[in-house]
Amino acid sequence: MDLLIKSLVGFVVGSLIGMTGVGGGVLLLPILIFGLHVPPLRAVGSDALFNFLTKIGASAVHLRKGTVRLKVVLALIVGSAPGSYLGVNLLHHLRVVHGNGVNHFITVAVGVLLLCIPTFLFFQKKIEDRAAERPPTMKSFAWMGLIGLVAGFLVGITSVGSGSIVMMLLLLFYSFQPKIMVGTDVVHALLLTGVTSFLHFKINNNIDIHLVGALLLGSVPGGILGSYLSTRVPVPWLRRILCAVLLATGARMLMS
């Protein structure tokens, strides 16, 4: 029964990702913490590994199609890898000093991001439509490293934002065709979540492999179904409802 429930959660999350394009971290983490009552520290590590594994296939497709700007990925990961290291080590330090108090810190941090990210998503389409094509420059590459550092730190402490936050900030300095922006973002997110999940396993040993396996068991068919339904359901309205739910969840986490 436990396996069935976790697989069902994975199926629902996979379906929503396939239909709306909203990131897996921002959808799954609140469910793990509130729905399945996974301790926040373990939920963050497990969520990072889940996100890494779910991005392997999409990254391979984008690389094969040539919709990835590897220089941009490199500029981002130069900042995001050490940022993730700092974030994971901060959690380790807080656990050593405050014990289970680290879980409250994670809950607050995730609550703040759940208020910020859905707000970004509300305006993402308008921002993308107004963004003129701008190839990266040496100056923008430096800013991308800083974006990576911030995003990596946030992903290290929450596992949330490897795609959504990076994409929104990238548009400030660099813009290409949507498929190239998405492909570049997905491949960087693959590398970042891979580094983050490894660090969580190595430093905190807080990844539940059985939980991740059960979630994947449901998310793979869920993602396929969601992609199929994306042309048959009112996606813009579904995204708005989802964002509203995430905002309410974020507010609840801050008040808990």
C-alpha positions in Angstrom: 0.0 0.0 0.0 2.9 2.4 0.9 4.5 1.7 -2.5 1.1 2.3 -4.3 0.6 5.7 -2.5 4.1 7.0 -3.4 3.8 5.8 -7.0 0.4 7.5 -7.2 2.0 10.7 -6.0 4.7 10.3 -8.7 2.0 9.7 -11.3 0.1 12.9 -10.3 3.3 15.0 -10.2 4.5 13.6 -13.5 1.2 14.3 -15.2 1.2 17.9 -14.0 4.7 18.4 -15.2 3.8 17.0 -18.6 0.7 19.1 -18.9 1.9 22.4 -17.5 5.7 22.5 -17.7 5.9 23.6 -14.0 9.1 22.2 -12.4 9.0 18.9 -10.5 10.8 20.3 -7.4 8.2 23.0 -6.7 5.4 20.5 -7.2 6.8 17.5 -5.4 8.5 18.9 -2.3 5.4 20.3 -0.6 3.6 16.9 -1.2 6.5 15.0 0.3 6.6 17.2 3.4 2.9 17.7 4.0 1.3 14.8 2.2 3.7 11.9 2.9 5.2 13.5 6.1 8.8 13.0 4.9 11.2 14.9 7.2 12.1 18.1 5.2 15.9 17.4 5.2 15.3 13.9 3.7 12.6 15.3 1.4 15.1 17.8 -0.1 17.8 15.2 -0.8 15.3 12.7 -2.3 13.6 15.4 -4.4 17.0 16.5 -5.8 17.7 12.9 -6.9 14.2 12.5 -8.3 14.6 15.7 -10.4 18.0 14.6 -11.6 16.7 11.2 -12.8 13.7 12.7 -14.5 15.8 15.2 -16.5 18.1 12.6 -18.1 15.8 11.7 -20.9 14.9 15.3 -21.8 18.5 16.4 -21.7 19.5 13.6 -24.1 16.8 14.7 -26.5 17.8 18.4 -26.4 21.5 17.5 -26.8 20.7 15.3 -29.8 18.6 18.0 -31.4 21.2 20.7 -30.9 19.0 22.9 -28.8 21.6 23.4 -26.0 24.1 26.2 -25.7 26.9 24.5 -23.9 28.9 27.7 -23.2 25.9 29.0 -21.3 25.5 25.7 -19.4 29.2 25.9 -18.5 28.9 29.5 -17.3 26.0 28.6 -15.1 27.5 25.4 -13.6 30.7 27.2 -12.7 28.6 29.2 -10.3 25.8 26.7 -9.4 28.1 23.8 -8.4 29.9 25.7 -5.6 26.6 27.4 -4.7 25.0 23.9 -4.2 28.0 22.9 -2.1 27.5 25.9 0.1 23.8 25.2 0.5 24.2 21.6 1.4 27.0 22.3 3.8 24.8 25.0 5.5 22.1 22.4 6.1 24.7 20.0 7.5 26.0 22.7 9.8 22.5 23.6 11.0 21.7 19.9 11.7 24.9 19.5 13.7 24.3 22.7 15.7 20.4 22.7 16.0 19.5 19.1 15.3 15.9 18.9 14.0 15.7 22.6 14.0 17.2 22.4 10.5 13.8 21.1 9.3 12.1 24.3 10.4 14.7 26.3 8.5 14.0 24.3 5.3 10.3 24.7 5.7 10.6 28.5 5.9 13.0 28.6 2.9 10.7 26.4 0.8 7.7 28.6 1.9 9.5 31.7 0.7 10.3 30.1 -2.7 6.8 28.8 -3.1 5.6 32.4 -2.8 8.3 33.7 -5.3 8.3 31.0 -8.0 4.5 30.9 -8.7 4.6 34.7 -8.9 7.4 34.4 -11.6 5.3 31.7 -13.4 2.3 34.0 -13.6 4.4 36.5 -15.7 6.8 34.1 -17.4 4.9 34.0 -20.7 4.7 37.8 -20.9 8.4 38.2 -20.1 9.4 35.5 -22.7 7.3 37.2 -25.4 8.9 40.6 -24.7 12.5 39.3 -24.5 14.3 40.1 -27.7 16.9 37.7 -29.0 20.3 38.5 -27.3 23.3 36.3 -27.8 25.5 36.1 -24.7 28.5 38.4 -24.3 31.5 38.1 -22.0 29.8 40.4 -19.5 26.6 38.3 -19.6 28.6 35.1 -19.0 30.0 36.7 -15.8 26.4 37.5 -14.7 25.4 33.9 -15.6 28.0 32.6 -13.1 26.4 34.7 -10.4 22.9 33.5 -11.4 24.3 30.0 -11.1 25.8 30.7 -7.7 22.4 32.0 -6.3 20.4 29.2 -7.9 22.8 26.5 -6.8 22.7 27.7 -3.2 18.8 27.7 -3.3 18.7 24.2 -4.8 21.2 23.0 -2.2 19.0 24.0 0.7 15.6 23.4 -0.9 16.0 21.3 -4.1 13.6 23.9 -5.7 14.4 26.3 -8.5 16.9 24.5 -10.7 14.8 25.3 -13.8 12.3 28.0 -13.0 14.5 30.5 -11.2 17.4 30.1 -13.6 15.2 30.5 -16.7 13.7 33.7 -15.4 17.0 35.2 -14.4 18.7 34.1 -17.7 16.2 36.2 -19.6 17.8 39.3 -18.1 21.0 38.7 -19.9 20.5 36.2 -22.7 17.6 35.2 -24.9 17.2 32.9 -27.9 14.5 30.8 -29.4 12.3 29.2 -26.7 13.4 25.7 -27.6 17.1 26.7 -27.1 16.3 28.5 -23.8 14.5 25.4 -22.6 17.1 22.9 -23.8 19.9 24.9 -22.2 18.0 25.3 -18.9 17.1 21.5 -18.8 20.7 20.4 -19.3 22.0 22.8 -16.7 19.3 21.7 -14.3 20.4 18.0 -14.9 24.0 18.9 -13.9 22.9 21.0 -10.9 20.5 18.4 -9.5 23.1 15.7 -10.1 25.7 17.6 -8.1 23.1 18.5 -5.4 21.8 14.9 -4.9 25.4 13.6 -4.8 26.3 16.2 -2.1 23.2 15.4 -0.1 24.0 11.7 -0.2 27.7 12.2 0.6 27.4 14.9 3.3 24.0 14.4 4.9 23.2 10.8 3.8 19.6 11.9 3.6 18.3 10.4 0.4 15.5 7.8 0.5 16.3 5.6 -2.5 13.1 3.5 -2.0 11.0 6.7 -2.0 12.7 8.0 -5.2 12.2 4.6 -6.9 8.5 4.5 -6.0 8.0 8.1 -7.2 9.7 7.3 -10.5 7.5 4.2 -11.0 4.5 6.6 -11.2 6.1 9.7 -12.7 7.3 8.1 -16.0 3.8 7.0 -17.2 2.4 10.2 -15.6 4.7 12.4 -17.7 3.8 10.5 -20.9 0.0 11.0 -20.1 0.5 14.6 -19.2 2.3 15.4 -22.4 -0.5 13.7 -24.3 -3.2 15.7 -22.4 -1.3 19.0 -22.8 -3.0 19.6 -26.2 -6.4 18.6 -24.8 -6.8 20.6 -21.6 -6.8 24.3 -20.9 -3.2 24.5 -19.9 -3.1 28.3 -19.1 -5.9 28.0 -16.6 -4.4 24.8 -15.1 -1.1 26.7 -14.6 -2.9 29.5 -12.9 -4.8 27.2 -10.6 -1.6 25.3 -9.8 0.3 28.6 -9.1 -2.5 29.7 -6.7 -2.3 26.4 -4.9 1.5 26.7 -4.6 1.1 30.3 -3.2 -1.3 29.0 -0.6 1.0 26.2 0.3 3.9 28.6 0.6 1.9 30.8 2.9 0.9 27.8 5.1 4.5 26.7 5.3 5.6 30.1 6.6 2.8 30.1 9.2 3.6 26.6 10.4 
